[in-house]
Amino acid sequence: MTRARVLVLVAVLVALAGALAYGSQDRSGPKQQTIDLTPFRAQAGLDPCPSGISPELPDLVLPCLGGGPDVPLRGVPSGVPTLVNVYGSWCTPCQEEMPTLVEFSKRAAGKVALVGIDTVDEPRLALLFARDFGQKWPAVIDDDKAVLLRYASGPPVTLFVDRAGKVVHVKAGPFRSLAELRADVRRYLGVTV
């Protein structure tokens, strides 16, 4: 091997070692302080989280946004038809559909439950979002967006879960009107609201 090739090989090995060393460093910066969510939870006033949603959801246990016990998504369903809305406070289409969901929740009380899955969001901002829009239904926090990625590439996405906990329909994208949402609930869950 010529001297030039040896020098090139050594340079490549040094560069590779440097890249590996750089890649293994913790560059996450200073750790964020834990924020006390108690006042934000009180302002939002979310309903308590369910003990489970559907045996067809990912096998995850997620924290309840409003406080209280963590929720095993595959836990025993409530026996009430449920809309599971995957959203984020940062998501513009989610912001646009929230008034429709709020109005629907008022009309559907006792007939169809709602559960939110807040994805890749800061809990404080999600609680302020709930407060500002009047969201009262429970929500869980999915920082890893595992539920979202199973059903769509981006929020919002709404799962229609029947009384037995079966996911009977998945709608990607926002609801544009209360009439559209009511029609889908009638079509997929057999409930008139």
Accessible surface in RSA format (square Angstrom, percent):
REM  Atomic radii and reference values for relative SASA: ProtOr
REM  Chains: A
REM  Algorithm: Lee & Richards
REM  Probe-radius: 1.40
REM  Slices: 20
REM RES _ NUM      All-atoms   Total-Side   Main-Chain    Non-polar    All polar
REM                ABS   REL    ABS   REL    ABS   REL    ABS   REL    ABS   REL
RES MET A   1   165.76  85.8  81.41  53.9  84.35 200.8  88.81  75.5  76.95 101.9
RES THR A   2    84.02  59.8  76.50  77.6   7.51  17.9  80.09 107.6   3.93   5.9
RES ARG A   3   193.44  81.2 180.92  92.2  12.52  29.8  73.25 100.1 120.19  72.8
RES ALA A   4    66.16  60.8  59.35  91.6   6.80  15.5  63.32  89.2   2.83   7.5
RES ARG A   5   163.51  68.7 159.10  81.1   4.41  10.5  38.34  52.4 125.18  75.9
RES VAL A   6    64.41  42.4  64.41  58.3   0.00   0.0  64.41  56.0   0.00   0.0
RES LEU A   7   100.95  56.2  96.71  69.2   4.24  10.7  97.06  68.2   3.90  10.5
RES VAL A   8    95.21  62.7  92.93  84.1   2.28   5.5  95.14  82.7   0.07   0.2
RES LEU A   9    85.35  47.5  83.06  59.4   2.29   5.8  85.30  59.9   0.05   0.1
RES VAL A  10    75.68  49.8  75.34  68.2   0.34   0.8  75.67  65.7   0.02   0.0
RES ALA A  11    60.88  56.0  49.63  76.6  11.25  25.6  56.63  79.7   4.25  11.3
RES VAL A  12    85.55  56.3  82.16  74.4   3.39   8.2  84.89  73.8   0.66   1.8
RES LEU A  13    97.77  54.5  93.54  66.9   4.23  10.6  93.87  65.9   3.90  10.5
RES VAL A  14    99.70  65.6  94.84  85.9   4.86  11.7  97.28  84.5   2.42   6.6
RES ALA A  15    66.63  61.3  50.57  78.0  16.06  36.5  61.38  86.4   5.25  13.9
RES LEU A  16    99.01  55.1  94.40  67.5   4.62  11.6  98.27  69.0   0.75   2.0
RES ALA A  17    60.28  55.4  51.62  79.7   8.66  19.7  55.86  78.7   4.41  11.7
RES GLY A  18    39.50  48.7   0.00   N/A  39.50  48.7  34.46  94.6   5.04  11.3
RES ALA A  19    62.44  57.4  45.69  70.5  16.75  38.1  53.60  75.5   8.84  23.4
RES LEU A  20   123.18  68.6 115.28  82.5   7.90  19.9 117.63  82.6   5.56  15.0
RES ALA A  21    57.48  52.9  48.39  74.7   9.09  20.7  55.28  77.8   2.20   5.8
RES TYR A  22   127.87  59.7 126.78  72.1   1.09   2.8  92.88  69.8  34.98  43.1
RES GLY A  23    50.05  61.7   0.00   N/A  50.05  61.7  26.53  72.8  23.52  52.7
RES SER A  24    96.32  81.4  57.37  76.6  38.95  89.7  50.66 107.9  45.66  64.0
RES GLN A  25   104.97  58.7  88.66  64.8  16.31  38.8  32.95  70.1  72.03  54.6
RES ASP A  26   114.12  79.9  75.92  75.6  38.21  90.3  45.94 108.1  68.18  68.0
RES ARG A  27   131.44  55.2  95.03  48.4  36.41  86.7  48.69  66.5  82.75  50.2
RES SER A  28    76.98  65.0  36.94  49.3  40.04  92.2  49.89 106.2  27.09  38.0
RES GLY A  29    43.46  53.6   0.00   N/A  43.46  53.6  31.37  86.1  12.08  27.1
RES PRO A  30   132.08  96.3 108.38  98.8  23.69  86.1 120.40  99.4  11.68  72.6
RES LYS A  31   154.01  75.1 129.02  79.2  24.99  59.5 109.79  98.8  44.22  47.1
RES GLN A  32   172.63  96.5 142.19 103.9  30.44  72.5  51.21 109.0 121.42  92.1
RES GLN A  33   165.21  92.4 144.53 105.6  20.68  49.2  53.66 114.2 111.55  84.6
RES THR A  34   137.61  97.9 102.90 104.3  34.71  82.7  74.99 100.7  62.62  94.7
RES ILE A  35    82.74  47.1  67.78  50.5  14.96  36.1  71.47  51.5  11.26  30.6
RES ASP A  36    97.14  68.0  80.93  80.6  16.20  38.3  43.90 103.3  53.24  53.1
RES LEU A  37    28.77  16.0  24.99  17.9   3.78   9.5  24.99  17.5   3.78  10.2
RES THR A  38    89.03  63.3  86.51  87.7   2.52   6.0  63.48  85.3  25.55  38.6
RES PRO A  39    64.60  47.1  58.11  53.0   6.49  23.6  64.04  52.9   0.56   3.5
RES PHE A  40    41.87  20.9  41.05  25.4   0.83   2.2  41.18  25.0   0.69   2.0
RES ARG A  41    72.87  30.6  66.63  34.0   6.24  14.9  16.38  22.4  56.49  34.2
RES ALA A  42    79.85  73.4  47.85  73.8  32.00  72.8  60.22  84.8  19.63  52.0
RES GLN A  43    85.97  48.1  64.28  47.0  21.68  51.6  35.14  74.8  50.83  38.6
RES ALA A  44     0.00   0.0   0.00   0.0   0.00   0.0   0.00   0.0   0.00   0.0
RES GLY A  45    37.13  45.8   0.00   N/A  37.13  45.8  26.36  72.3  10.77  24.1
RES LEU A  46    23.72  13.2   0.69   0.5  23.03  57.9   0.69   0.5  23.03  62.0
RES ASP A  47    70.21  49.2  67.34  67.0   2.87   6.8  13.12  30.9  57.09  56.9
RES PRO A  48   119.19  86.9 100.79  91.9  18.40  66.9 109.70  90.6   9.50  59.0
RES CYS A  49    24.69  18.7   1.94   2.2  22.74  53.5   1.94   4.9  22.74  24.5
RES PRO A  50    32.83  23.9  18.38  16.8  14.45  52.5  30.49  25.2   2.34  14.6
RES SER A  51    90.79  76.7  72.73  97.1  18.06  41.6  54.36 115.8  36.43  51.0
RES GLY A  52     2.94   3.6   0.00   N/A   2.94   3.6   0.00   0.0   2.94   6.6
RES ILE A  53     7.38   4.2   1.97   1.5   5.41  13.0   4.70   3.4   2.68   7.3
RES SER A  54     0.00   0.0   0.00   0.0   0.00   0.0   0.00   0.0   0.00   0.0
RES PRO A  55    73.95  53.9  60.73  55.4  13.23  48.1  60.73  50.1  13.23  82.2
RES GLU A  56    61.39  35.2  55.74  42.2   5.65  13.5  33.34  64.5  28.06  22.9
RES LEU A  57     0.00   0.0   0.00   0.0   0.00   0.0   0.00   0.0   0.00   0.0
RES PRO A  58    16.63  12.1  14.10  12.8   2.54   9.2  16.63  13.7   0.00   0.0
RES ASP A  59   109.90  77.0  84.69  84.3  25.21  59.6  16.61  39.1  93.29  93.0
RES LEU A  60    52.80  29.4  48.39  34.6   4.41  11.1  51.59  36.2   1.22   3.3
RES VAL A  61    94.62  62.3  70.05  63.4  24.57  59.2  70.05  60.9  24.57  66.6
RES LEU A  62    16.18   9.0  16.18  11.6   0.00   0.0  16.18  11.4   0.00   0.0
RES PRO A  63    59.37  43.3  59.37  54.1   0.00   0.0  59.37  49.0   0.00   0.0
RES CYS A  64     3.83   2.9   1.18   1.3   2.65   6.2   0.00   0.0   3.83   4.1
RES LEU A  65     0.00   0.0   0.00   0.0   0.00   0.0   0.00   0.0   0.00   0.0
RES GLY A  66    25.73  31.7   0.00   N/A  25.73  31.7   4.38  12.0  21.35  47.8
RES GLY A  67    21.31  26.3   0.00   N/A  21.31  26.3  14.14  38.8   7.17  16.1
RES GLY A  68    59.83  73.8   0.00   N/A  59.83  73.8  29.35  80.5  30.47  68.3
RES PRO A  69   116.09  84.6 101.92  92.9  14.17  51.5 114.10  94.2   1.99  12.4
RES ASP A  70    80.94  56.7  64.17  63.9  16.77  39.7  10.51  24.7  70.43  70.2
RES VAL A  71     0.50   0.3   0.50   0.5   0.00   0.0   0.50   0.4   0.00   0.0
RES PRO A  72    53.68  39.1  53.61  48.9   0.07   0.2  53.68  44.3   0.00   0.0
RES LEU A  73     0.00   0.0   0.00   0.0   0.00   0.0   0.00   0.0   0.00   0.0
RES ARG A  74   110.75  46.5  93.98  47.9  16.77  39.9  26.16  35.8  84.59  51.3
RES GLY A  75    15.92  19.6   0.00   N/A  15.92  19.6  15.45  42.4   0.47   1.0
RES VAL A  76   122.89  80.9 113.82 103.0   9.07  21.8 116.64 101.3   6.24  16.9
RES PRO A  77    33.69  24.6  23.35  21.3  10.34  37.6  23.39  19.3  10.30  64.0
RES SER A  78    76.29  64.5  35.78  47.7  40.52  93.3  44.43  94.6  31.87  44.6
RES GLY A  79    38.90  48.0   0.00   N/A  38.90  48.0  25.53  70.1  13.36  29.9
RES VAL A  80    54.82  36.1  51.02  46.2   3.80   9.2  51.65  44.9   3.17   8.6
RES PRO A  81     3.19   2.3   3.19   2.9   0.00   0.0   3.19   2.6   0.00   0.0
RES THR A  82    10.11   7.2  10.11  10.3   0.00   0.0   3.14   4.2   6.98  10.5
RES LEU A  83     0.24   0.1   0.22   0.2   0.03   0.1   0.22   0.2   0.03   0.1
RES VAL A  84     0.00   0.0   0.00   0.0   0.00   0.0   0.00   0.0   0.00   0.0
RES ASN A  85     1.99   1.4   1.99   1.9   0.00   0.0   0.55   1.3   1.44   1.4
RES VAL A  86     0.00   0.0   0.00   0.0   0.00   0.0   0.00   0.0   0.00   0.0
RES TYR A  87     1.13   0.5   1.13   0.6   0.00   0.0   1.12   0.8   0.01   0.0
RES GLY A  88     0.00   0.0   0.00   N/A   0.00   0.0   0.00   0.0   0.00   0.0
RES SER A  89    14.82  12.5   8.72  11.6   6.09  14.0   5.32  11.3   9.49  13.3
RES TRP A  90   132.37  53.1 104.00  50.3  28.37  66.6 113.75  60.7  18.61  30.2
RES CYS A  91     5.48   4.1   2.63   2.9   2.85   6.7   3.20   8.1   2.28   2.5
RES THR A  92    79.39  56.5  76.61  77.7   2.79   6.6  46.21  62.1  33.18  50.2
RES PRO A  93    49.06  35.8  49.06  44.7   0.00   0.0  49.06  40.5   0.00   0.0
RES CYS A  94     0.80   0.6   0.42   0.5   0.38   0.9   0.56   1.4   0.24   0.3
RES GLN A  95    64.50  36.1  61.26  44.8   3.24   7.7  13.13  28.0  51.37  39.0
RES GLU A  96   103.85  59.6  78.32  59.3  25.53  60.8  44.31  85.7  59.55  48.6
RES GLU A  97     1.13   0.6   0.79   0.6   0.33   0.8   0.90   1.7   0.23   0.2
RES MET A  98     1.59   0.8   1.59   1.1   0.00   0.0   1.59   1.4   0.00   0.0
RES PRO A  99    73.02  53.2  63.91  58.3   9.11  33.1  68.23  56.3   4.79  29.8
RES THR A 100    20.30  14.4  15.79  16.0   4.51  10.8   4.26   5.7  16.04  24.3
RES LEU A 101     0.31   0.2   0.31   0.2   0.00   0.0   0.31   0.2   0.00   0.0
RES VAL A 102    14.12   9.3  14.12  12.8   0.00   0.0  14.12  12.3   0.00   0.0
RES GLU A 103    64.85  37.2  64.43  48.7   0.42   1.0  23.10  44.7  41.75  34.1
RES PHE A 104     0.00   0.0   0.00   0.0   0.00   0.0   0.00   0.0   0.00   0.0
RES SER A 105    28.06  23.7  19.47  26.0   8.59  19.8  10.72  22.8  17.34  24.3
RES LYS A 106   144.58  70.5 118.06  72.4  26.51  63.1  79.12  71.2  65.45  69.7
RES ARG A 107   117.95  49.5  93.61  47.7  24.34  58.0  30.04  41.1  87.90  53.3
RES ALA A 108     0.04   0.0   0.04   0.1   0.00   0.0   0.04   0.1   0.00   0.0
RES ALA A 109    78.62  72.3  51.47  79.4  27.15  61.8  59.48  83.8  19.14  50.7
RES GLY A 110    82.18 101.3   0.00   N/A  82.18 101.3  42.33 116.2  39.85  89.2
RES LYS A 111   102.82  50.2  95.63  58.7   7.19  17.1  64.01  57.6  38.82  41.3
RES VAL A 112     5.71   3.8   0.00   0.0   5.71  13.8   0.82   0.7   4.89  13.3
RES ALA A 113    36.62  33.7  27.90  43.1   8.72  19.8  36.62  51.6   0.00   0.0
RES LEU A 114     9.02   5.0   3.21   2.3   5.80  14.6   3.21   2.3   5.80  15.6
RES VAL A 115     6.97   4.6   6.83   6.2   0.15   0.4   6.83   5.9   0.15   0.4
RES GLY A 116     0.02   0.0   0.00   N/A   0.02   0.0   0.02   0.1   0.00   0.0
RES ILE A 117     0.00   0.0   0.00   0.0   0.00   0.0   0.00   0.0   0.00   0.0
RES ASP A 118     0.07   0.1   0.06   0.1   0.01   0.0   0.00   0.0   0.07   0.1
RES THR A 119     0.16   0.1   0.16   0.2   0.00   0.0   0.16   0.2   0.00   0.0
RES VAL A 120    71.34  46.9  61.92  56.1   9.43  22.7  64.44  56.0   6.91  18.7
RES ASP A 121    17.91  12.5   2.84   2.8  15.08  35.6   6.66  15.7  11.26  11.2
RES GLU A 122    68.56  39.4  60.50  45.8   8.06  19.2  34.50  66.7  34.06  27.8
RES PRO A 123    37.25  27.1  37.22  33.9   0.02   0.1  37.25  30.8   0.00   0.0
RES ARG A 124    68.14  28.6  67.79  34.6   0.34   0.8   8.99  12.3  59.15  35.8
RES LEU A 125    74.12  41.3  71.67  51.3   2.45   6.2  71.79  50.4   2.33   6.3
RES ALA A 126     0.00   0.0   0.00   0.0   0.00   0.0   0.00   0.0   0.00   0.0
RES LEU A 127     0.77   0.4   0.00   0.0   0.77   1.9   0.48   0.3   0.28   0.8
RES LEU A 128    36.89  20.5  36.55  26.1   0.35   0.9  36.89  25.9   0.00   0.0
RES PHE A 129    14.56   7.3   8.94   5.5   5.62  14.6  13.68   8.3   0.87   2.5
RES ALA A 130     0.24   0.2   0.00   0.0   0.24   0.6   0.07   0.1   0.18   0.5
RES ARG A 131   101.82  42.8  85.66  43.7  16.16  38.5  31.24  42.7  70.58  42.8
RES ASP A 132    98.26  68.8  60.31  60.0  37.95  89.7  27.07  63.7  71.19  71.0
RES PHE A 133    66.91  33.5  50.69  31.4  16.22  42.2  55.26  33.5  11.65  33.3
RES GLY A 134    29.90  36.9   0.00   N/A  29.90  36.9  22.40  61.5   7.50  16.8
RES GLN A 135     0.02   0.0   0.00   0.0   0.02   0.0   0.00   0.0   0.02   0.0
RES LYS A 136    99.23  48.4  98.87  60.7   0.36   0.9  75.41  67.9  23.82  25.4
RES TRP A 137    12.17   4.9  10.64   5.1   1.54   3.6   9.90   5.3   2.28   3.7
RES PRO A 138    14.65  10.7  14.14  12.9   0.51   1.9  14.65  12.1   0.00   0.0
RES ALA A 139     0.31   0.3   0.00   0.0   0.31   0.7   0.00   0.0   0.31   0.8
RES VAL A 140     0.00   0.0   0.00   0.0   0.00   0.0   0.00   0.0   0.00   0.0
RES ILE A 141    12.12   6.9  10.62   7.9   1.49   3.6  10.62   7.6   1.49   4.1
RES ASP A 142     1.85   1.3   1.85   1.8   0.00   0.0   0.00   0.0   1.85   1.8
RES ASP A 143    89.02  62.4  73.09  72.8  15.93  37.7  28.61  67.3  60.41  60.2
RES ASP A 144   119.57  83.8 101.08 100.6  18.49  43.7  27.94  65.8  91.63  91.4
RES LYS A 145    83.75  40.9  83.75  51.4   0.00   0.0  29.55  26.6  54.20  57.7
RES ALA A 146    36.27  33.4  24.03  37.1  12.24  27.8  30.90  43.5   5.37  14.2
RES VAL A 147     0.00   0.0   0.00   0.0   0.00   0.0   0.00   0.0   0.00   0.0
RES LEU A 148     5.54   3.1   5.54   4.0   0.00   0.0   5.54   3.9   0.00   0.0
RES LEU A 149   103.29  57.5  77.56  55.5  25.73  64.7  77.96  54.7  25.33  68.2
RES ARG A 150   123.41  51.8  87.94  44.8  35.47  84.5  39.01  53.3  84.40  51.2
RES TYR A 151    46.72  21.8  20.94  11.9  25.78  67.1  25.86  19.4  20.86  25.7
RES ALA A 152    19.78  18.2   3.08   4.8  16.70  38.0  17.40  24.5   2.38   6.3
RES SER A 153   112.49  95.1  82.38 109.9  30.11  69.4  50.03 106.5  62.46  87.5
RES GLY A 154    29.02  35.8   0.00   N/A  29.02  35.8  20.37  55.9   8.65  19.4
RES PRO A 155    22.82  16.6   9.19   8.4  13.63  49.6   9.19   7.6  13.63  84.7
RES PRO A 156     1.90   1.4   1.70   1.6   0.20   0.7   1.70   1.4   0.20   1.2
RES VAL A 157     0.00   0.0   0.00   0.0   0.00   0.0   0.00   0.0   0.00   0.0
RES THR A 158     0.01   0.0   0.01   0.0   0.00   0.0   0.01   0.0   0.00   0.0
RES LEU A 159     0.00   0.0   0.00   0.0   0.00   0.0   0.00   0.0   0.00   0.0
RES PHE A 160     0.00   0.0   0.00   0.0   0.00   0.0   0.00   0.0   0.00   0.0
RES VAL A 161     2.33   1.5   2.33   2.1   0.00   0.0   2.33   2.0   0.00   0.0
RES ASP A 162    39.01  27.3  37.64  37.5   1.37   3.2  17.50  41.2  21.50  21.4
RES ARG A 163   138.87  58.3 133.01  67.8   5.86  13.9  52.86  72.2  86.00  52.1
RES ALA A 164    79.33  72.9  54.37  83.9  24.96  56.8  64.77  91.2  14.56  38.6
RES GLY A 165     0.15   0.2   0.00   N/A   0.15   0.2   0.15   0.4   0.00   0.0
RES LYS A 166   110.22  53.8 108.52  66.6   1.70   4.0  70.35  63.3  39.87  42.5
RES VAL A 167    23.26  15.3   9.27   8.4  13.99  33.7   9.27   8.1  13.99  37.9
RES VAL A 168    55.77  36.7  24.60  22.3  31.18  75.1  30.54  26.5  25.23  68.4
RES HIS A 169    47.12  25.8  40.18  27.9   6.94  17.7  29.48  30.4  17.64  20.5
RES VAL A 170    53.40  35.1  33.57  30.4  19.83  47.8  33.57  29.2  19.83  53.8
RES LYS A 171    31.96  15.6  30.10  18.5   1.86   4.4  17.24  15.5  14.72  15.7
RES ALA A 172    66.58  61.2  43.75  67.5  22.83  51.9  43.95  61.9  22.63  60.0
RES GLY A 173    20.90  25.8   0.00   N/A  20.90  25.8  18.56  50.9   2.34   5.2
RES PRO A 174    16.21  11.8  14.29  13.0   1.92   7.0  14.29  11.8   1.92  11.9
RES PHE A 175     3.47   1.7   0.00   0.0   3.47   9.0   0.00   0.0   3.47   9.9
RES ARG A 176   171.41  72.0 140.45  71.6  30.96  73.7  68.14  93.1 103.26  62.6
RES SER A 177    47.15  39.8  42.58  56.8   4.57  10.5  37.65  80.2   9.50  13.3
RES LEU A 178    35.05  19.5  30.40  21.7   4.65  11.7  30.40  21.3   4.65  12.5
RES ALA A 179    72.36  66.5  61.36  94.7  11.00  25.0  65.96  92.9   6.40  16.9
RES GLU A 180    57.63  33.1  48.11  36.4   9.52  22.7  35.50  68.7  22.13  18.1
RES LEU A 181     0.00   0.0   0.00   0.0   0.00   0.0   0.00   0.0   0.00   0.0
RES ARG A 182    73.06  30.7  72.61  37.0   0.45   1.1   5.61   7.7  67.45  40.9
RES ALA A 183    28.38  26.1  26.11  40.3   2.27   5.2  26.27  37.0   2.10   5.6
RES ASP A 184    14.25  10.0  14.25  14.2   0.00   0.0   0.00   0.0  14.25  14.2
RES VAL A 185     0.00   0.0   0.00   0.0   0.00   0.0   0.00   0.0   0.00   0.0
RES ARG A 186   115.43  48.5 108.89  55.5   6.54  15.6  42.91  58.7  72.52  44.0
RES ARG A 187   152.14  63.9 116.39  59.3  35.75  85.1  53.25  72.8  98.89  59.9
RES TYR A 188    70.43  32.9  53.06  30.2  17.37  45.2  31.72  23.8  38.71  47.7
RES LEU A 189    15.68   8.7   0.13   0.1  15.54  39.1   3.91   2.7  11.76  31.7
RES GLY A 190    65.87  81.2   0.00   N/A  65.87  81.2  31.29  85.9  34.58  77.4
RES VAL A 191    13.98   9.2  11.25  10.2   2.73   6.6  13.97  12.1   0.02   0.1
RES THR A 192    84.68  60.2  74.97  76.0   9.71  23.1  54.82  73.6  29.86  45.1
RES VAL A 193    14.86   9.8   0.30   0.3  14.56  35.1  14.73  12.8   0.13   0.4
END  Absolute sums over single chains surface
CHAIN  1 A    10402.0       8112.2       2289.9       6412.1       3989.9
END  Absolute sums over all chains
TOTAL         10402.0       8112.2       2289.9       6412.1       3989.9
